[in-house]
Amino acid sequence: MAIEDLFDHRCSIYHLQTTTTDPGFGLPGQTTHSYPDTPDLENVPCHFNVGASAQMVQQEPMNTYLYTGKLQLPAGTDVRANDKIVNEENGLDFTAQVPQNIRGHHMTVTIQRKGNIEAAL
């Protein structure tokens, strides 16, 4: 079985951008971090692993859901720590941790999703 057969999902990758503003008058600048409106990489073949951990954390005013999983990508994919990765199938977005190159064969990235669980109406 070839590694390409594993990549049964598609994702978009947004690289984190850092912007520093200069207010002038000798005041220190303010640094902001954001993601672009359009993805840096689109329709990237990937595989979101099923075996992942999820936990509920009690916080005010409501619980927070924390999901941690793994993402497999082709070797050489430009993915970086803190990138936003969007699953094109369901639109869920994740934050990438430090990617690992597995012997030039493929990339593995731990991904996290943190947020609230909303009731489906």
Buried (B, 14 or more C-beta within 10 A) or exposed (E): EEBEEBBEBBBBBBBBEEEEEEEEEEEEEEEEEEBEEEBBBEEBBBBBEEEBEEEEEEEEEEEEBBBBBBBBBBEEBEBEEEBBBBBBEEEBBBBBBEBEEEEEEBBBBBBEBEEEEEEEE
